[in-house]
Amino acid sequence: MDNLRLEYCNCVNAIEFQNEMLAELVEELLQLRQQLRSGQVSSQELGIRLATLKLDLSDRKTKRFFKEKERKSLLETLTPAIAEAKMQRFLAEQAQEGVPEATKMEEPPVTLEEPKAGVARRRYKHYSDADLVGSLEMLDD
């Protein structure tokens, strides 16, 4: 169970990292667009950097997609296990309190909260795949 929890937390952290990297790449893309409009960058230099940015964005999107897929898979495995553990703890607590069977709750509500990575707020914008595609299309215009 601890291994699954650790894997899940690693997936969440990896997704956060990919989101941060994507935000940085989009910022760089916007700066490149601004330089293009002002004529500060040569067309050859622009083409090389643009191709590199597109590859980097695609790579980061792919990594984020697969980590999100892995996280969802782990969540399907963890949810029943967490629900069962919470139910066992709830029943044990009620047995210790000596509550009569008739007044016991049938099932407590089960929620699975995302682990928090110790960061109060994100300092970057979260870009969806559609946002990223739109950003790349802006440069092609």
A tleap script that builds the chain and sets N, CA, C and O, in Angstrom:
source leaprc.protein.ff14SB
mol = sequence {
  NMET ASP ASN LEU ARG LEU GLU TYR CYS ASN
  CYS VAL ASN ALA ILE GLU PHE GLN ASN GLU
  MET LEU ALA GLU LEU VAL GLU GLU LEU LEU
  GLN LEU ARG GLN GLN LEU ARG SER GLY GLN
  VAL SER SER GLN GLU LEU GLY ILE ARG LEU
  ALA THR LEU LYS LEU ASP LEU SER ASP ARG
  LYS THR LYS ARG PHE PHE LYS GLU LYS GLU
  ARG LYS SER LEU LEU GLU THR LEU THR PRO
  ALA ILE ALA GLU ALA LYS MET GLN ARG PHE
  LEU ALA GLU GLN ALA GLN GLU GLY VAL PRO
  GLU ALA THR LYS MET GLU GLU PRO PRO VAL
  THR LEU GLU GLU PRO LYS ALA GLY VAL ALA
  ARG ARG ARG TYR LYS HIE TYR SER ASP ALA
  ASP LEU VAL GLY SER LEU GLU MET LEU ASP
  CASP
}
set mol.1.N position { 0.835 -1.197 0.000 }
set mol.1.CA position { 0.000 0.000 0.000 }
set mol.1.C position { 0.875 1.255 0.000 }
set mol.1.O position { 0.577 2.223 -0.699 }
set mol.2.N position { 1.959 1.235 0.788 }
set mol.2.CA position { 2.853 2.396 0.817 }
set mol.2.C position { 3.520 2.617 -0.534 }
set mol.2.O position { 3.733 3.757 -0.949 }
set mol.3.N position { 3.848 1.525 -1.219 }
set mol.3.CA position { 4.452 1.664 -2.552 }
set mol.3.C position { 3.484 2.328 -3.529 }
set mol.3.O position { 3.881 3.175 -4.329 }
set mol.4.N position { 2.211 1.933 -3.457 }
set mol.4.CA position { 1.204 2.545 -4.333 }
set mol.4.C position { 1.038 4.030 -4.010 }
set mol.4.O position { 0.926 4.859 -4.913 }
set mol.5.N position { 1.025 4.356 -2.734 }
set mol.5.CA position { 0.896 5.752 -2.321 }
set mol.5.C position { 2.087 6.560 -2.824 }
set mol.5.O position { 1.928 7.679 -3.312 }
set mol.6.N position { 3.269 5.989 -2.703 }
set mol.6.CA position { 4.476 6.665 -3.162 }
set mol.6.C position { 4.447 6.857 -4.684 }
set mol.6.O position { 4.805 7.924 -5.183 }
set mol.7.N position { 4.025 5.833 -5.411 }
set mol.7.CA position { 3.922 5.946 -6.867 }
set mol.7.C position { 2.923 7.025 -7.257 }
set mol.7.O position { 3.161 7.799 -8.185 }
set mol.8.N position { 1.804 7.070 -6.543 }
set mol.8.CA position { 0.779 8.076 -6.835 }
set mol.8.C position { 1.327 9.485 -6.595 }
set mol.8.O position { 1.142 10.375 -7.424 }
set mol.9.N position { 1.991 9.680 -5.476 }
set mol.9.CA position { 2.584 10.994 -5.178 }
set mol.9.C position { 3.642 11.366 -6.203 }
set mol.9.O position { 3.742 12.529 -6.595 }
set mol.10.N position { 4.428 10.401 -6.639 }
set mol.10.CA position { 5.426 10.654 -7.670 }
set mol.10.C position { 4.772 11.085 -8.989 }
set mol.10.O position { 5.286 11.961 -9.685 }
set mol.11.N position { 3.651 10.471 -9.322 }
set mol.11.CA position { 2.931 10.866 -10.540 }
set mol.11.C position { 2.427 12.300 -10.435 }
set mol.11.O position { 2.562 13.088 -11.372 }
set mol.12.N position { 1.849 12.627 -9.292 }
set mol.12.CA position { 1.330 13.987 -9.091 }
set mol.12.C position { 2.468 15.002 -9.197 }
set mol.12.O position { 2.323 16.040 -9.843 }
set mol.13.N position { 3.585 14.701 -8.568 }
set mol.13.CA position { 4.734 15.611 -8.632 }
set mol.13.C position { 5.296 15.721 -10.051 }
set mol.13.O position { 5.699 16.802 -10.480 }
set mol.14.N position { 5.322 14.609 -10.773 }
set mol.14.CA position { 5.817 14.627 -12.152 }
set mol.14.C position { 4.907 15.466 -13.038 }
set mol.14.O position { 5.387 16.200 -13.901 }
set mol.15.N position { 3.609 15.366 -12.833 }
set mol.15.CA position { 2.655 16.170 -13.608 }
set mol.15.C position { 2.856 17.646 -13.307 }
set mol.15.O position { 2.852 18.473 -14.219 }
set mol.16.N position { 3.030 17.980 -12.042 }
set mol.16.CA position { 3.299 19.374 -11.656 }
set mol.16.C position { 4.575 19.886 -12.314 }
set mol.16.O position { 4.617 21.013 -12.809 }
set mol.17.N position { 5.606 19.060 -12.318 }
set mol.17.CA position { 6.872 19.451 -12.937 }
set mol.17.C position { 6.692 19.701 -14.437 }
set mol.17.O position { 7.189 20.694 -14.969 }
set mol.18.N position { 5.988 18.804 -15.105 }
set mol.18.CA position { 5.752 18.980 -16.541 }
set mol.18.C position { 4.949 20.255 -16.801 }
set mol.18.O position { 5.211 20.964 -17.773 }
set mol.19.N position { 3.975 20.549 -15.941 }
set mol.19.CA position { 3.196 21.780 -16.089 }
set mol.19.C position { 4.086 23.010 -15.942 }
set mol.19.O position { 3.931 23.981 -16.682 }
set mol.20.N position { 5.011 22.971 -14.995 }
set mol.20.CA position { 5.939 24.088 -14.822 }
set mol.20.C position { 6.819 24.262 -16.057 }
set mol.20.O position { 7.027 25.380 -16.526 }
set mol.21.N position { 7.330 23.156 -16.576 }
set mol.21.CA position { 8.186 23.217 -17.760 }
set mol.21.C position { 7.410 23.728 -18.974 }
set mol.21.O position { 7.935 24.505 -19.772 }
set mol.22.N position { 6.161 23.290 -19.107 }
set mol.22.CA position { 5.322 23.771 -20.206 }
set mol.22.C position { 5.088 25.274 -20.094 }
set mol.22.O position { 5.112 25.985 -21.099 }
set mol.23.N position { 4.864 25.753 -18.882 }
set mol.23.CA position { 4.650 27.187 -18.676 }
set mol.23.C position { 5.892 27.980 -19.077 }
set mol.23.O position { 5.783 29.043 -19.689 }
set mol.24.N position { 7.061 27.468 -18.733 }
set mol.24.CA position { 8.307 28.141 -19.116 }
set mol.24.C position { 8.491 28.146 -20.633 }
set mol.24.O position { 8.919 29.148 -21.206 }
set mol.25.N position { 8.169 27.036 -21.275 }
set mol.25.CA position { 8.307 26.971 -22.727 }
set mol.25.C position { 7.333 27.917 -23.426 }
set mol.25.O position { 7.685 28.542 -24.426 }
set mol.26.N position { 6.122 28.023 -22.908 }
set mol.26.CA position { 5.154 28.949 -23.499 }
set mol.26.C position { 5.622 30.385 -23.319 }
set mol.26.O position { 5.468 31.206 -24.223 }
set mol.27.N position { 6.193 30.696 -22.159 }
set mol.27.CA position { 6.755 32.040 -21.947 }
set mol.27.C position { 7.842 32.336 -22.969 }
set mol.27.O position { 7.896 33.428 -23.536 }
set mol.28.N position { 8.697 31.363 -23.196 }
set mol.28.CA position { 9.765 31.531 -24.176 }
set mol.28.C position { 9.189 31.697 -25.579 }
set mol.28.O position { 9.697 32.484 -26.377 }
set mol.29.N position { 8.138 30.960 -25.869 }
set mol.29.CA position { 7.467 31.062 -27.157 }
set mol.29.C position { 6.873 32.454 -27.356 }
set mol.29.O position { 6.969 33.028 -28.440 }
set mol.30.N position { 6.269 32.985 -26.316 }
set mol.30.CA position { 5.700 34.333 -26.399 }
set mol.30.C position { 6.790 35.392 -26.570 }
set mol.30.O position { 6.608 36.360 -27.308 }
set mol.31.N position { 7.905 35.208 -25.898 }
set mol.31.CA position { 9.025 36.138 -26.063 }
set mol.31.C position { 9.571 36.067 -27.491 }
set mol.31.O position { 9.913 37.091 -28.082 }
set mol.32.N position { 9.649 34.869 -28.033 }
set mol.32.CA position { 10.124 34.681 -29.396 }
set mol.32.C position { 9.184 35.376 -30.382 }
set mol.32.O position { 9.626 36.002 -31.345 }
set mol.33.N position { 7.915 35.256 -30.128 }
set mol.33.CA position { 6.926 35.922 -30.987 }
set mol.33.C position { 7.099 37.440 -30.928 }
set mol.33.O position { 7.019 38.124 -31.948 }
set mol.34.N position { 7.335 37.950 -29.732 }
set mol.34.CA position { 7.546 39.386 -29.569 }
set mol.34.C position { 8.822 39.829 -30.302 }
set mol.34.O position { 8.835 40.878 -30.945 }
set mol.35.N position { 9.874 39.041 -30.205 }
set mol.35.CA position { 11.113 39.357 -30.910 }
set mol.35.C position { 10.914 39.301 -32.426 }
set mol.35.O position { 11.499 40.095 -33.163 }
set mol.36.N position { 10.100 38.375 -32.879 }
set mol.36.CA position { 9.805 38.248 -34.299 }
set mol.36.C position { 9.108 39.504 -34.809 }
set mol.36.O position { 9.454 40.037 -35.863 }
set mol.37.N position { 8.134 39.962 -34.056 }
set mol.37.CA position { 7.393 41.163 -34.460 }
set mol.37.C position { 8.276 42.404 -34.480 }
set mol.37.O position { 8.095 43.290 -35.316 }
set mol.38.N position { 9.229 42.463 -33.557 }
set mol.38.CA position { 10.095 43.642 -33.498 }
set mol.38.C position { 11.286 43.524 -34.448 }
set mol.38.O position { 12.037 44.486 -34.610 }
set mol.39.N position { 11.469 42.377 -35.071 }
set mol.39.CA position { 12.553 42.185 -36.034 }
set mol.39.C position { 13.907 41.960 -35.392 }
set mol.39.O position { 14.931 42.172 -36.041 }
set mol.40.N position { 13.945 41.537 -34.140 }
set mol.40.CA position { 15.203 41.325 -33.421 }
set mol.40.C position { 15.866 39.993 -33.745 }
set mol.40.O position { 17.039 39.792 -33.428 }
set mol.41.N position { 15.133 39.089 -34.371 }
set mol.41.CA position { 15.644 37.737 -34.595 }
set mol.41.C position { 15.684 37.467 -36.099 }
set mol.41.O position { 14.749 37.813 -36.821 }
set mol.42.N position { 16.772 36.849 -36.566 }
set mol.42.CA position { 16.865 36.487 -37.984 }
set mol.42.C position { 15.941 35.304 -38.271 }
set mol.42.O position { 15.605 34.537 -37.369 }
set mol.43.N position { 15.539 35.165 -39.515 }
set mol.43.CA position { 14.582 34.106 -39.864 }
set mol.43.C position { 15.184 32.710 -39.677 }
set mol.43.O position { 14.479 31.780 -39.283 }
set mol.44.N position { 16.484 32.561 -39.958 }
set mol.44.CA position { 17.125 31.257 -39.773 }
set mol.44.C position { 17.172 30.912 -38.287 }
set mol.44.O position { 16.854 29.791 -37.890 }
set mol.45.N position { 17.567 31.871 -37.483 }
set mol.45.CA position { 17.623 31.665 -36.036 }
set mol.45.C position { 16.232 31.373 -35.482 }
set mol.45.O position { 16.059 30.519 -34.613 }
set mol.46.N position { 15.246 32.102 -36.004 }
set mol.46.CA position { 13.860 31.900 -35.574 }
set mol.46.C position { 13.382 30.493 -35.917 }
set mol.46.O position { 12.750 29.828 -35.096 }
set mol.47.N position { 13.683 30.047 -37.121 }
set mol.47.CA position { 13.243 28.717 -37.556 }
set mol.47.C position { 13.815 27.612 -36.696 }
set mol.47.O position { 13.116 26.665 -36.334 }
set mol.48.N position { 15.090 27.737 -36.371 }
set mol.48.CA position { 15.740 26.720 -35.536 }
set mol.48.C position { 15.139 26.709 -34.140 }
set mol.48.O position { 14.796 25.652 -33.612 }
set mol.49.N position { 15.016 27.880 -33.552 }
set mol.49.CA position { 14.479 27.966 -32.180 }
set mol.49.C position { 13.021 27.525 -32.135 }
set mol.49.O position { 12.602 26.849 -31.196 }
set mol.50.N position { 12.250 27.906 -33.146 }
set mol.50.CA position { 10.841 27.518 -33.204 }
set mol.50.C position { 10.698 26.001 -33.303 }
set mol.50.O position { 9.860 25.410 -32.622 }
set mol.51.N position { 11.506 25.374 -34.142 }
set mol.51.CA position { 11.459 23.911 -34.275 }
set mol.51.C position { 11.825 23.235 -32.957 }
set mol.51.O position { 11.209 22.241 -32.569 }
set mol.52.N position { 12.821 23.775 -32.276 }
set mol.52.CA position { 13.230 23.223 -30.988 }
set mol.52.C position { 12.115 23.371 -29.953 }
set mol.52.O position { 11.827 22.444 -29.196 }
set mol.53.N position { 11.492 24.552 -29.934 }
set mol.53.CA position { 10.390 24.780 -28.990 }
set mol.53.C position { 9.222 23.835 -29.246 }
set mol.53.O position { 8.631 23.299 -28.309 }
set mol.54.N position { 8.896 23.638 -30.511 }
set mol.54.CA position { 7.784 22.733 -30.845 }
set mol.54.C position { 8.081 21.312 -30.372 }
set mol.54.O position { 7.203 20.640 -29.830 }
set mol.55.N position { 9.309 20.859 -30.574 }
set mol.55.CA position { 9.687 19.518 -30.112 }
set mol.55.C position { 9.635 19.424 -28.587 }
set mol.55.O position { 9.133 18.446 -28.033 }
set mol.56.N position { 10.156 20.445 -27.921 }
set mol.56.CA position { 10.141 20.452 -26.455 }
set mol.56.C position { 8.714 20.454 -25.911 }
set mol.56.O position { 8.400 19.719 -24.975 }
set mol.57.N position { 7.853 21.283 -26.504 }
set mol.57.CA position { 6.455 21.334 -26.061 }
set mol.57.C position { 5.771 19.985 -26.273 }
set mol.57.O position { 5.052 19.505 -25.397 }
set mol.58.N position { 5.992 19.388 -27.418 }
set mol.58.CA position { 5.394 18.094 -27.722 }
set mol.58.C position { 5.878 17.022 -26.744 }
set mol.58.O position { 5.090 16.207 -26.265 }
set mol.59.N position { 7.171 17.033 -26.458 }
set mol.59.CA position { 7.753 16.064 -25.528 }
set mol.59.C position { 7.156 16.220 -24.132 }
set mol.59.O position { 6.796 15.231 -23.494 }
set mol.60.N position { 7.052 17.453 -23.664 }
set mol.60.CA position { 6.501 17.701 -22.324 }
set mol.60.C position { 5.029 17.322 -22.254 }
set mol.60.O position { 4.581 16.758 -21.256 }
set mol.61.N position { 4.266 17.628 -23.314 }
set mol.61.CA position { 2.856 17.247 -23.341 }
set mol.61.C position { 2.699 15.728 -23.270 }
set mol.61.O position { 1.830 15.216 -22.564 }
set mol.62.N position { 3.546 15.021 -24.006 }
set mol.62.CA position { 3.482 13.557 -24.018 }
set mol.62.C position { 3.806 12.989 -22.645 }
set mol.62.O position { 3.114 12.096 -22.157 }
set mol.63.N position { 4.858 13.506 -22.023 }
set mol.63.CA position { 5.228 13.030 -20.691 }
set mol.63.C position { 4.104 13.300 -19.694 }
set mol.63.O position { 3.782 12.444 -18.870 }
set mol.64.N position { 3.509 14.490 -19.770 }
set mol.64.CA position { 2.408 14.828 -18.860 }
set mol.64.C position { 1.231 13.895 -19.091 }
set mol.64.O position { 0.611 13.438 -18.131 }
set mol.65.N position { 0.910 13.602 -20.355 }
set mol.65.CA position { -0.201 12.714 -20.686 }
set mol.65.C position { -0.009 11.325 -20.070 }
set mol.65.O position { -0.930 10.778 -19.463 }
set mol.66.N position { 1.182 10.764 -20.228 }
set mol.66.CA position { 1.413 9.412 -19.720 }
set mol.66.C position { 1.455 9.370 -18.186 }
set mol.66.O position { 1.015 8.389 -17.587 }
set mol.67.N position { 1.973 10.413 -17.552 }
set mol.67.CA position { 1.953 10.453 -16.092 }
set mol.67.C position { 0.522 10.606 -15.576 }
set mol.67.O position { 0.166 10.024 -14.551 }
set mol.68.N position { -0.290 11.381 -16.276 }
set mol.68.CA position { -1.698 11.536 -15.889 }
set mol.68.C position { -2.434 10.209 -16.060 }
set mol.68.O position { -3.266 9.847 -15.228 }
set mol.69.N position { -2.134 9.494 -17.124 }
set mol.69.CA position { -2.735 8.177 -17.361 }
set mol.69.C position { -2.335 7.204 -16.247 }
set mol.69.O position { -3.168 6.452 -15.741 }
set mol.70.N position { -1.061 7.226 -15.874 }
set mol.70.CA position { -0.570 6.356 -14.798 }
set mol.70.C position { -1.223 6.731 -13.460 }
set mol.70.O position { -1.584 5.854 -12.675 }
set mol.71.N position { -1.372 8.040 -13.206 }
set mol.71.CA position { -1.999 8.501 -11.968 }
set mol.71.C position { -3.442 8.001 -11.877 }
set mol.71.O position { -3.876 7.537 -10.822 }
set mol.72.N position { -4.182 8.099 -12.984 }
set mol.72.CA position { -5.576 7.636 -12.992 }
set mol.72.C position { -5.655 6.128 -12.779 }
set mol.72.O position { -6.564 5.640 -12.107 }
set mol.73.N position { -4.716 5.398 -13.345 }
set mol.73.CA position { -4.679 3.947 -13.158 }
set mol.73.C position { -4.425 3.601 -11.688 }
set mol.73.O position { -5.075 2.719 -11.126 }
set mol.74.N position { -3.477 4.306 -11.078 }
set mol.74.CA position { -3.186 4.077 -9.661 }
set mol.74.C position { -4.371 4.461 -8.787 }
set mol.74.O position { -4.642 3.813 -7.777 }
set mol.75.N position { -5.066 5.504 -9.176 }
set mol.75.CA position { -6.222 5.957 -8.414 }
set mol.75.C position { -7.316 4.890 -8.388 }
set mol.75.O position { -7.980 4.692 -7.370 }
set mol.76.N position { -7.494 4.204 -9.524 }
set mol.76.CA position { -8.483 3.122 -9.576 }
set mol.76.C position { -8.119 1.985 -8.629 }
set mol.76.O position { -8.999 1.325 -8.077 }
set mol.77.N position { -6.831 1.760 -8.443 }
set mol.77.CA position { -6.365 0.709 -7.538 }
set mol.77.C position { -6.438 1.170 -6.084 }
set mol.77.O position { -6.821 0.406 -5.198 }
set mol.78.N position { -6.069 2.418 -5.851 }
set mol.78.CA position { -6.002 2.939 -4.486 }
set mol.78.C position { -7.368 3.237 -3.868 }
set mol.78.O position { -7.549 3.044 -2.666 }
set mol.79.N position { -8.313 3.694 -4.651 }
set mol.79.CA position { -9.609 4.110 -4.104 }
set mol.79.C position { -10.300 2.999 -3.302 }
set mol.79.O position { -10.705 3.248 -2.167 }
set mol.80.N position { -10.449 1.792 -3.844 }
set mol.80.CA position { -11.085 0.737 -3.038 }
set mol.80.C position { -10.272 0.382 -1.789 }
set mol.80.O position { -10.841 0.099 -0.734 }
set mol.81.N position { -8.951 0.398 -1.911 }
set mol.81.CA position { -8.103 0.054 -0.766 }
set mol.81.C position { -8.248 1.099 0.343 }
set mol.81.O position { -8.313 0.755 1.523 }
set mol.82.N position { -8.296 2.368 -0.042 }
set mol.82.CA position { -8.474 3.440 0.951 }
set mol.82.C position { -9.852 3.356 1.578 }
set mol.82.O position { -9.996 3.527 2.788 }
set mol.83.N position { -10.864 3.094 0.765 }
set mol.83.CA position { -12.227 2.967 1.291 }
set mol.83.C position { -12.313 1.825 2.300 }
set mol.83.O position { -12.944 1.959 3.348 }
set mol.84.N position { -11.683 0.715 1.979 }
set mol.84.CA position { -11.694 -0.439 2.889 }
set mol.84.C position { -10.955 -0.113 4.183 }
set mol.84.O position { -11.430 -0.457 5.265 }
set mol.85.N position { -9.804 0.543 4.088 }
set mol.85.CA position { -9.041 0.898 5.287 }
set mol.85.C position { -9.829 1.875 6.167 }
set mol.85.O position { -9.840 1.743 7.391 }
set mol.86.N position { -10.480 2.844 5.546 }
set mol.86.CA position { -11.282 3.804 6.315 }
set mol.86.C position { -12.467 3.112 6.991 }
set mol.86.O position { -12.820 3.432 8.126 }
set mol.87.N position { -13.067 2.175 6.290 }
set mol.87.CA position { -14.206 1.450 6.861 }
set mol.87.C position { -13.749 0.605 8.048 }
set mol.87.O position { -14.426 0.573 9.075 }
set mol.88.N position { -12.622 -0.074 7.924 }
set mol.88.CA position { -12.098 -0.878 9.026 }
set mol.88.C position { -11.797 -0.003 10.243 }
set mol.88.O position { -12.115 -0.372 11.373 }
set mol.89.N position { -11.188 1.148 10.008 }
set mol.89.CA position { -10.872 2.066 11.107 }
set mol.89.C position { -12.156 2.583 11.758 }
set mol.89.O position { -12.252 2.657 12.983 }
set mol.90.N position { -13.132 2.935 10.935 }
set mol.90.CA position { -14.408 3.427 11.453 }
set mol.90.C position { -15.095 2.369 12.316 }
set mol.90.O position { -15.574 2.669 13.410 }
set mol.91.N position { -15.142 1.144 11.825 }
set mol.91.CA position { -15.781 0.064 12.581 }
set mol.91.C position { -15.020 -0.230 13.870 }
set mol.91.O position { -15.634 -0.513 14.899 }
set mol.92.N position { -13.693 -0.167 13.826 }
set mol.92.CA position { -12.890 -0.395 15.025 }
set mol.92.C position { -13.132 0.704 16.060 }
set mol.92.O position { -13.234 0.423 17.254 }
set mol.93.N position { -13.223 1.936 15.609 }
set mol.93.CA position { -13.503 3.053 16.529 }
set mol.93.C position { -14.871 2.904 17.168 }
set mol.93.O position { -15.034 3.160 18.361 }
set mol.94.N position { -15.850 2.496 16.386 }
set mol.94.CA position { -17.193 2.330 16.934 }
set mol.94.C position { -17.241 1.152 17.903 }
set mol.94.O position { -17.963 1.200 18.898 }
set mol.95.N position { -16.489 0.108 17.627 }
set mol.95.CA position { -16.456 -1.049 18.523 }
set mol.95.C position { -15.809 -0.661 19.849 }
set mol.95.O position { -16.241 -1.123 20.904 }
set mol.96.N position { -14.771 0.187 19.806 }
set mol.96.CA position { -14.116 0.638 21.036 }
set mol.96.C position { -15.023 1.538 21.866 }
set mol.96.O position { -14.974 1.513 23.096 }
set mol.97.N position { -15.843 2.325 21.197 }
set mol.97.CA position { -16.744 3.238 21.902 }
set mol.97.C position { -17.941 2.498 22.495 }
set mol.97.O position { -18.633 3.034 23.361 }
set mol.98.N position { -18.182 1.303 22.048 }
set mol.98.CA position { -19.292 0.516 22.563 }
set mol.98.C position { -20.642 0.995 22.062 }
set mol.98.O position { -21.640 0.862 22.770 }
set mol.99.N position { -20.695 1.540 20.879 }
set mol.99.CA position { -21.945 2.022 20.304 }
set mol.99.C position { -22.775 0.822 19.873 }
set mol.99.O position { -22.259 -0.079 19.212 }
set mol.100.N position { -24.042 0.798 20.234 }
set mol.100.CA position { -24.887 -0.328 19.826 }
set mol.100.C position { -24.956 -0.442 18.302 }
set mol.100.O position { -24.866 0.556 17.587 }
set mol.101.N position { -25.117 -1.669 17.823 }
set mol.101.CA position { -25.152 -1.939 16.389 }
set mol.101.C position { -26.211 -1.115 15.670 }
set mol.101.O position { -25.967 -0.669 14.549 }
set mol.102.N position { -27.355 -0.900 16.257 }
set mol.102.CA position { -28.467 -0.217 15.590 }
set mol.102.C position { -28.153 1.250 15.301 }
set mol.102.O position { -28.693 1.815 14.350 }
set mol.103.N position { -27.289 1.879 16.106 }
set mol.103.CA position { -27.012 3.303 15.896 }
set mol.103.C position { -25.757 3.553 15.063 }
set mol.103.O position { -25.428 4.703 14.775 }
set mol.104.N position { -25.067 2.508 14.681 }
set mol.104.CA position { -23.863 2.688 13.868 }
set mol.104.C position { -24.236 3.158 12.468 }
set mol.104.O position { -25.278 2.788 11.928 }
set mol.105.N position { -23.368 3.975 11.896 }
set mol.105.CA position { -23.563 4.411 10.510 }
set mol.105.C position { -23.291 3.225 9.600 }
set mol.105.O position { -22.431 2.390 9.880 }
set mol.106.N position { -24.034 3.167 8.514 }
set mol.106.CA position { -23.835 2.076 7.575 }
set mol.106.C position { -22.484 2.197 6.875 }
set mol.106.O position { -21.668 1.278 6.933 }
set mol.107.N position { -22.245 3.336 6.210 }
set mol.107.CA position { -20.974 3.544 5.525 }
set mol.107.C position { -20.585 5.006 5.642 }
set mol.107.O position { -21.398 5.889 5.368 }
set mol.108.N position { -19.362 5.267 6.043 }
set mol.108.CA position { -18.927 6.661 6.089 }
set mol.108.C position { -18.628 7.152 4.670 }
set mol.108.O position { -18.280 6.352 3.802 }
set mol.109.N position { -18.761 8.454 4.429 }
set mol.109.CA position { -18.406 8.952 3.102 }
set mol.109.C position { -16.906 8.792 2.861 }
set mol.109.O position { -16.092 9.030 3.753 }
set mol.110.N position { -16.561 8.393 1.667 }
set mol.110.CA position { -15.169 8.138 1.322 }
set mol.110.C position { -14.725 9.186 0.303 }
set mol.110.O position { -15.354 9.363 -0.741 }
set mol.111.N position { -13.649 9.864 0.619 }
set mol.111.CA position { -13.077 10.817 -0.335 }
set mol.111.C position { -11.595 10.537 -0.440 }
set mol.111.O position { -10.953 10.105 0.516 }
set mol.112.N position { -11.080 10.787 -1.596 }
set mol.112.CA position { -9.644 10.638 -1.819 }
set mol.112.C position { -9.115 11.995 -2.233 }
set mol.112.O position { -9.421 12.496 -3.315 }
set mol.113.N position { -8.327 12.573 -1.367 }
set mol.113.CA position { -7.789 13.890 -1.660 }
set mol.113.C position { -6.445 13.748 -2.348 }
set mol.113.O position { -5.673 12.832 -2.068 }
set mol.114.N position { -6.185 14.682 -3.257 }
set mol.114.CA position { -4.894 14.728 -3.930 }
set mol.114.C position { -3.837 15.113 -2.901 }
set mol.114.O position { -4.077 16.003 -2.085 }
set mol.115.N position { -2.681 14.468 -2.919 }
set mol.115.CA position { -1.632 14.878 -1.987 }
set mol.115.C position { -1.120 16.263 -2.343 }
set mol.115.O position { -1.033 16.631 -3.515 }
set mol.116.N position { -0.791 17.006 -1.328 }
set mol.116.CA position { -0.270 18.344 -1.551 }
set mol.116.C position { 1.242 18.281 -1.480 }
set mol.116.O position { 1.811 17.677 -0.571 }
set mol.117.N position { 1.870 18.898 -2.429 }
set mol.117.CA position { 3.318 18.815 -2.553 }
set mol.117.C position { 4.030 19.866 -1.712 }
set mol.117.O position { 5.221 20.110 -1.911 }
set mol.118.N position { 3.326 20.486 -0.784 }
set mol.118.CA position { 3.956 21.476 0.079 }
set mol.118.C position { 4.016 22.856 -0.531 }
set mol.118.O position { 4.601 23.768 0.052 }
set mol.119.N position { 3.422 23.022 -1.690 }
set mol.119.CA position { 3.418 24.316 -2.346 }
set mol.119.C position { 2.041 24.928 -2.154 }
set mol.119.O position { 1.028 24.312 -2.485 }
set mol.120.N position { 2.007 26.142 -1.620 }
set mol.120.CA position { 0.736 26.789 -1.335 }
set mol.120.C position { -0.030 27.099 -2.611 }
set mol.120.O position { -1.227 26.825 -2.695 }
set mol.121.N position { 0.635 27.659 -3.592 }
set mol.121.CA position { -0.020 28.015 -4.840 }
set mol.121.C position { 0.918 27.774 -6.004 }
set mol.121.O position { 2.142 27.793 -5.873 }
set mol.122.N position { 0.295 27.546 -7.144 }
set mol.122.CA position { 1.089 27.449 -8.359 }
set mol.122.C position { 1.510 28.850 -8.761 }
set mol.122.O position { 0.738 29.800 -8.627 }
set mol.123.N position { 2.708 28.977 -9.243 }
set mol.123.CA position { 3.199 30.281 -9.672 }
set mol.123.C position { 3.229 30.376 -11.187 }
set mol.123.O position { 3.865 31.268 -11.747 }
set mol.124.N position { 2.562 29.486 -11.827 }
set mol.124.CA position { 2.557 29.454 -13.271 }
set mol.124.C position { 1.155 29.152 -13.738 }
set mol.124.O position { 0.321 28.670 -12.972 }
set mol.125.N position { 0.905 29.432 -14.978 }
set mol.125.CA position { -0.404 29.147 -15.553 }
set mol.125.C position { -0.421 27.708 -16.042 }
set mol.125.O position { 0.557 27.230 -16.616 }
set mol.126.N position { -1.517 27.030 -15.816 }
set mol.126.CA position { -1.672 25.663 -16.316 }
set mol.126.C position { -2.183 25.747 -17.751 }
set mol.126.O position { -3.231 26.339 -18.006 }
set mol.127.N position { -1.448 25.158 -18.679 }
set mol.127.CA position { -1.826 25.171 -20.083 }
set mol.127.C position { -2.370 23.807 -20.467 }
set mol.127.O position { -1.712 22.787 -20.265 }
set mol.128.N position { -3.572 23.793 -21.021 }
set mol.128.CA position { -4.131 22.537 -21.519 }
set mol.128.C position { -3.488 22.232 -22.862 }
set mol.128.O position { -2.785 23.071 -23.425 }
set mol.129.N position { -3.726 21.037 -23.374 }
set mol.129.CA position { -3.174 20.665 -24.670 }
set mol.129.C position { -3.696 21.594 -25.763 }
set mol.129.O position { -2.951 21.956 -26.673 }
set mol.130.N position { -4.975 21.986 -25.681 }
set mol.130.CA position { -5.556 22.885 -26.679 }
set mol.130.C position { -4.888 24.257 -26.638 }
set mol.130.O position { -4.646 24.864 -27.681 }
set mol.131.N position { -4.592 24.745 -25.429 }
set mol.131.CA position { -3.894 26.032 -25.296 }
set mol.131.C position { -2.522 25.972 -25.952 }
set mol.131.O position { -2.097 26.916 -26.618 }
set mol.132.N position { -1.838 24.857 -25.758 }
set mol.132.CA position { -0.490 24.719 -26.304 }
set mol.132.C position { -0.518 24.660 -27.831 }
set mol.132.O position { 0.342 25.246 -28.490 }
set mol.133.N position { -1.487 23.965 -28.389 }
set mol.133.CA position { -1.606 23.895 -29.825 }
set mol.133.C position { -1.916 25.278 -30.385 }
set mol.133.O position { -1.377 25.672 -31.419 }
set mol.134.N position { -2.788 26.014 -29.694 }
set mol.134.CA position { -3.132 27.376 -30.131 }
set mol.134.C position { -1.924 28.295 -30.087 }
set mol.134.O position { -1.765 29.146 -30.962 }
set mol.135.N position { -1.066 28.139 -29.079 }
set mol.135.CA position { 0.132 28.962 -28.978 }
set mol.135.C position { 1.076 28.715 -30.147 }
set mol.135.O position { 1.683 29.649 -30.670 }
set mol.136.N position { 1.196 27.468 -30.550 }
set mol.136.CA position { 2.073 27.143 -31.673 }
set mol.136.C position { 1.500 27.660 -32.988 }
set mol.136.O position { 2.246 28.088 -33.868 }
set mol.137.N position { 0.177 27.618 -33.119 }
set mol.137.CA position { -0.452 28.097 -34.338 }
set mol.137.C position { -0.318 29.606 -34.485 }
set mol.137.O position { -0.320 30.121 -35.603 }
set mol.138.N position { -0.201 30.329 -33.357 }
set mol.138.CA position { -0.030 31.780 -33.406 }
set mol.138.C position { 1.249 32.132 -34.160 }
set mol.138.O position { 1.283 33.121 -34.892 }
set mol.139.N position { 2.285 31.344 -33.992 }
set mol.139.CA position { 3.565 31.651 -34.636 }
set mol.139.C position { 3.518 31.333 -36.128 }
set mol.139.O position { 4.238 31.942 -36.919 }
set mol.140.N position { 2.682 30.394 -36.504 }
set mol.140.CA position { 2.608 30.025 -37.922 }
set mol.140.C position { 1.908 31.095 -38.752 }
set mol.140.O position { 2.062 31.135 -39.973 }
set mol.141.N position { 1.141 31.961 -38.093 }
set mol.141.CA position { 0.410 33.025 -38.808 }
set mol.141.C position { 1.328 34.098 -39.336 }
set mol.141.O position { 0.866 35.056 -39.956 }
savepdb mol mol.pdb
quit
